[in-house]
């Protein structure tokens, strides 16, 4: 599938899960069936699933300000 179609599909899945993503700007498959996405608003999500009915979307913090 093309990158444009993949990113559109991923942003649709993220929004359907109740999260906000203005636009997916990058995505890559980190493991079989697990996609890591970055949104234009700096949000990140892990999208995984075996079937269309079983898609899981989890937010991932990309930017963490912490004192070590």
N, C-alpha and C positions, 0 to 999 in steps of 0.2 A: 504494500500500500504506500502511497505517496506520503511525504512528510506533512503536507497540508491536510490531507484527509485524516491521517493519524492524529494530529494535534486537534483538529475539530472534533473528532470522536472522543478524545480524552477530555477536552473542556466540557463537552456535553455530559460525560460521566461524572465529572467533578461537580458541576452545577446540579445535576440530578440527585446527588448525594447530599445536597444542602450546603455546600461550601461555595465561597466566592472565588472565581478566577476570571479576570477580565479577558485574558487570552493566553494560551499556552505558547511560549516562545521557544522552548526546547523540551525534548523528551528523548529518553533512551531506555532500552530494555536492559535492566540490570540482571535479571534472571528470566528463565522461561516463563512468560506470562506476567511478569512484574515490570511495570513501567514507572519510571521516575520522571516527574514533570516539573518544570519551572514556569511560573506565570509571570506576566508582565508586571504585576503588582508585587513582585518578590515573594509570593507565596509558593510553596512547593507541596507536591502531593505524590503519594505512592498509590498507583492504581493497579489492582490485581484482580484476577478472577478466571475461573475456568469456563464459565458460560455467561451469557448475557444476563441471566437472572441472578448470578452470583458474583457481581462486581463489587469489590471493596475499595473504598477510597479513604486514605488516611493522610492527614496533614503532616508535613515534615518541616521542622524549623530549619531554614537555610541560614539565617543570620542570627547569631546569638551574641549578645554583649554580656560578657561575664568577667569577673575578676578572679584570677587564679592565684 
